[in-house]
Amino acid sequence: MTSRRSFSGSTTTDRPPPSAASARPWSTAVDTRLLARKPATLSMREAAALPLAVITAWECLVNRAGVRAGQKVLVHGGAGGAGSVAVQIAAARGAEVFATASAARTPLVRRLGAVPIDHTSVPVERYIAEHTGGAGFDIVFDTVGGPVLDASSEAVRTYTGHVVSALGWGTHALAPLSFRAATYSGIFTLLPMLTGRGREHHGEIPREAAALVDEGKLRPLLDGTRYTLADVADAHRSVESGTADGKVVVDVEP
């Protein structure tokens, strides 16, 4: 996500409007159903990092799982872009939140409002017993996929539990989920863009999230490295390697 152009009220940039001669490269036709005002308390870079992460987390936790106060929610990948937003959304809606992360990132997860779980040293059975008394979590949100999605089925509460994933693209066993009589939902964030169905909701979600931001309940987590278009290959490598802390933002200079 680039950071120099972000819709904010009647303006689209944090710089003075360009002349007519220079405006054309930055002009584009947009679907107004997808537009949302930039939260007043965010910088342009922070605002650029919010839409995809917040739409992913909101669709999973709010639209599919119906997260609410009193529930225990486990977020896999709590220090990532979508995971860090999910932790904050669940906490803002009154849930008790737990999140897996590496040992180095557990302090960050705690600052976001979740109880950290070091996935490199704590097995599933142990954290289920420690944090739920063996009952399992009401909601398990998987942002990692692969074996982590399989482990999610083992961590969910019997009967009423719900596993939801943004990366359910592989082949997985349904038996652990079925034996718990729990449910599963997957999301594909690009579906409204490809089909045209539900596009309005992809504008509604950032608008609702903006209110949480300005109330101090949500803030995007940005990786500390600054990238420009000249460094875009490095930005991709950071994302692919999993070394980025939060969302990677590329600055585009006119």
C-alpha positions as CSV (number, residue, x, y, z in Angstrom):
1,M,0.0,0.0,0.0
2,T,1.4,3.4,-1.0
3,S,1.3,6.3,1.4
4,R,1.4,9.6,-0.5
5,R,-2.1,9.5,-1.8
6,S,-4.9,8.7,0.6
7,F,-8.5,10.0,0.4
8,S,-9.3,12.4,3.2
9,G,-12.5,14.4,3.0
10,S,-12.3,16.5,-0.1
11,T,-8.5,16.2,-0.4
12,T,-6.4,13.3,-1.7
13,T,-2.9,14.3,-0.6
14,D,-1.0,15.9,2.1
15,R,0.6,18.3,-0.3
16,P,-0.9,21.4,-2.2
17,P,-3.0,20.4,-5.3
18,P,-0.8,19.9,-8.3
19,S,-1.1,22.0,-11.4
20,A,-3.3,20.8,-14.2
21,A,-0.3,19.9,-16.3
22,S,1.1,17.6,-13.6
23,A,-2.2,16.2,-12.3
24,R,-2.8,13.5,-14.9
25,P,-0.4,10.8,-13.6
26,W,-2.2,10.9,-10.2
27,S,-5.7,10.9,-11.5
28,T,-7.8,7.8,-11.5
29,A,-11.4,6.8,-11.7
30,V,-12.7,5.1,-8.5
31,D,-15.8,3.4,-7.2
32,T,-17.2,5.8,-4.6
33,R,-18.7,2.8,-2.7
34,L,-15.1,1.9,-1.7
35,L,-14.1,5.3,-0.4
36,A,-13.7,6.2,3.3
37,R,-12.3,9.3,4.9
38,K,-8.9,9.1,6.5
39,P,-9.1,8.9,10.3
40,A,-8.2,12.4,11.6
41,T,-5.6,10.9,14.1
42,L,-3.6,9.0,11.5
43,S,-0.7,10.1,9.3
44,M,-0.9,9.4,5.6
45,R,1.5,6.4,6.0
46,E,-0.6,4.9,8.8
47,A,-3.8,5.4,6.9
48,A,-2.4,3.7,3.8
49,A,-1.6,0.6,6.0
50,L,-5.1,0.3,7.3
51,P,-7.7,-0.8,4.6
52,L,-6.6,-4.3,3.6
53,A,-5.7,-5.3,7.2
54,V,-8.9,-3.9,8.7
55,I,-11.2,-5.4,6.0
56,T,-9.6,-8.8,6.5
57,A,-9.8,-8.8,10.3
58,W,-13.3,-7.2,10.3
59,E,-14.8,-9.7,7.9
60,C,-13.3,-12.6,9.9
61,L,-14.1,-11.5,13.4
62,V,-17.2,-9.3,13.1
63,N,-19.0,-10.5,10.0
64,R,-18.2,-14.3,10.1
65,A,-17.5,-15.0,13.8
66,G,-19.7,-12.3,15.4
67,V,-17.1,-11.5,18.1
68,R,-18.6,-10.0,21.3
69,A,-17.9,-9.3,24.9
70,G,-17.1,-12.2,27.2
71,Q,-15.6,-14.4,24.5
72,K,-12.1,-15.8,24.5
73,V,-10.5,-15.1,21.1
74,L,-7.2,-16.6,19.8
75,V,-5.4,-14.7,17.0
76,H,-2.7,-16.6,15.2
77,G,0.0,-14.2,14.0
78,G,-0.9,-11.4,16.4
79,A,2.1,-9.3,15.5
80,G,1.4,-9.3,11.7
81,G,-0.6,-6.7,9.7
82,A,-4.0,-8.4,9.9
83,G,-3.3,-10.1,13.2
84,S,-2.4,-6.9,15.0
85,V,-5.6,-5.2,13.8
86,A,-7.6,-8.2,14.8
87,V,-6.3,-8.2,18.3
88,Q,-7.4,-4.5,18.7
89,I,-10.9,-5.1,17.1
90,A,-11.6,-8.0,19.3
91,A,-10.5,-6.1,22.4
92,A,-12.5,-3.1,21.4
93,R,-15.6,-5.3,21.2
94,G,-15.1,-6.6,24.7
95,A,-13.5,-10.0,24.1
96,E,-10.6,-11.4,26.1
97,V,-7.8,-11.8,23.5
98,F,-4.8,-14.1,23.2
99,A,-2.4,-14.1,20.3
100,T,0.5,-16.3,19.1
101,A,3.8,-14.8,18.2
102,S,7.5,-15.5,18.3
103,A,9.3,-14.9,21.6
104,A,10.8,-11.7,20.3
105,R,7.4,-10.3,19.4
106,T,5.4,-11.2,22.6
107,P,6.0,-7.8,24.2
108,L,4.5,-6.2,21.1
109,V,1.4,-8.4,21.3
110,R,1.0,-7.5,24.9
111,R,1.1,-3.8,24.1
112,L,-1.7,-4.4,21.5
113,G,-3.9,-5.7,24.3
114,A,-3.6,-9.5,24.0
115,V,-2.1,-12.2,26.2
116,P,0.9,-13.4,24.2
117,I,1.6,-17.1,23.5
118,D,5.0,-18.1,22.2
119,H,4.1,-20.5,19.5
120,T,7.8,-21.6,19.2
121,S,7.8,-23.2,22.7
122,V,4.3,-23.6,23.9
123,P,2.3,-26.5,22.3
124,V,-1.4,-26.3,21.5
125,E,-2.5,-28.6,24.3
126,R,-0.6,-26.5,26.9
127,Y,-2.0,-23.1,26.0
128,I,-5.6,-24.5,25.7
129,A,-5.3,-25.9,29.2
130,E,-3.6,-22.8,30.6
131,H,-5.9,-20.2,29.1
132,T,-9.3,-21.9,28.7
133,G,-9.1,-24.7,31.3
134,G,-9.1,-27.2,28.5
135,A,-12.4,-25.9,27.0
136,G,-11.0,-24.3,24.0
137,F,-11.4,-20.8,22.5
138,D,-14.7,-19.3,21.4
139,I,-13.1,-17.9,18.2
140,V,-9.8,-18.9,16.6
141,F,-8.6,-16.5,13.8
142,D,-5.9,-17.9,11.6
143,T,-3.8,-15.4,9.6
144,V,-1.0,-17.9,8.8
145,G,-2.6,-20.9,7.1
146,G,-1.0,-24.3,6.6
147,P,-0.4,-26.3,9.8
148,V,-1.5,-23.3,11.8
149,L,-5.0,-23.7,10.4
150,D,-5.0,-27.4,11.3
151,A,-3.9,-26.5,14.9
152,S,-6.8,-24.0,15.0
153,S,-9.3,-26.8,14.8
154,E,-7.7,-28.4,17.8
155,A,-7.9,-25.2,19.8
156,V,-11.6,-24.3,19.3
157,R,-14.3,-24.7,21.9
158,T,-16.6,-27.8,21.5
159,Y,-20.1,-27.1,20.1
160,T,-20.1,-23.3,20.0
161,G,-16.5,-22.6,18.8
162,H,-15.8,-21.0,15.4
163,V,-12.5,-21.2,13.4
164,V,-12.1,-18.4,10.8
165,S,-9.2,-18.1,8.4
166,A,-7.9,-15.6,5.8
167,L,-5.6,-18.3,4.4
168,G,-7.6,-21.5,4.1
169,W,-6.1,-22.3,0.6
170,G,-4.6,-25.7,1.2
171,T,-5.9,-29.2,2.0
172,H,-6.9,-29.7,5.6
173,A,-8.5,-32.4,7.7
174,L,-12.1,-31.7,8.8
175,A,-12.1,-34.4,11.5
176,P,-10.7,-32.4,14.4
177,L,-13.3,-29.7,13.8
178,S,-16.1,-32.1,13.3
179,F,-15.3,-34.1,16.5
180,R,-15.8,-30.8,18.3
181,A,-19.0,-30.0,16.5
182,A,-17.5,-26.6,15.8
183,T,-17.8,-24.4,12.7
184,Y,-15.4,-22.9,10.1
185,S,-15.5,-19.9,7.9
186,G,-13.0,-18.7,5.3
187,I,-12.8,-15.4,3.6
188,F,-11.4,-14.2,0.3
189,T,-11.0,-10.5,0.6
190,L,-10.8,-9.9,-3.2
191,L,-14.2,-11.5,-3.8
192,P,-16.3,-8.3,-3.8
193,M,-13.8,-6.7,-6.2
194,L,-14.0,-9.7,-8.6
195,T,-17.7,-10.3,-8.5
196,G,-19.1,-6.8,-7.7
197,R,-21.2,-8.3,-4.8
198,G,-20.7,-6.8,-1.4
199,R,-18.6,-3.8,-2.6
200,E,-20.5,-1.4,-0.5
201,H,-19.5,-3.3,2.6
202,H,-15.8,-2.8,1.8
203,G,-16.4,0.9,2.1
204,E,-18.5,0.6,5.2
205,I,-15.8,-1.4,7.1
206,P,-13.1,1.3,6.9
207,R,-15.6,3.9,7.9
208,E,-16.5,2.0,11.0
209,A,-12.9,1.3,11.8
210,A,-12.1,5.0,11.4
211,A,-14.3,5.7,14.4
212,L,-12.4,3.1,16.5
213,V,-9.1,4.8,15.4
214,D,-10.3,8.2,16.4
215,E,-11.5,6.8,19.7
216,G,-8.0,5.5,20.4
217,K,-9.0,1.9,20.2
218,L,-7.3,0.9,16.9
219,R,-4.0,1.8,15.3
220,P,-2.3,0.1,12.4
221,L,1.1,-1.5,13.2
222,L,3.7,-0.3,10.7
223,D,7.1,-1.9,10.1
224,G,9.8,0.5,10.9
225,T,11.7,0.3,7.6
226,R,11.0,3.1,5.1
227,Y,10.7,2.0,1.5
228,T,10.4,3.9,-1.8
229,L,9.6,2.5,-5.3
230,A,13.3,2.0,-5.7
231,D,13.3,-0.4,-2.8
232,V,10.1,-2.2,-3.6
233,A,11.9,-5.6,-4.2
234,D,13.3,-5.3,-0.6
235,A,9.8,-4.6,0.6
236,H,8.4,-7.7,-1.0
237,R,11.2,-9.8,0.5
238,S,10.5,-8.5,3.9
239,V,6.8,-9.5,3.6
240,E,7.6,-12.9,2.1
241,S,10.3,-13.8,4.7
242,G,8.0,-12.9,7.6
243,T,10.5,-10.5,9.1
244,A,8.3,-7.4,8.9
245,D,6.7,-6.2,12.1
246,G,3.3,-5.1,10.9
247,K,2.4,-3.6,7.6
248,V,5.0,-2.7,5.0
249,V,4.4,0.7,3.5
250,V,6.0,2.0,0.3
251,D,6.3,5.8,-0.1
252,V,5.5,7.0,-3.6
253,E,7.0,10.5,-4.4
254,P,5.5,12.5,-7.3
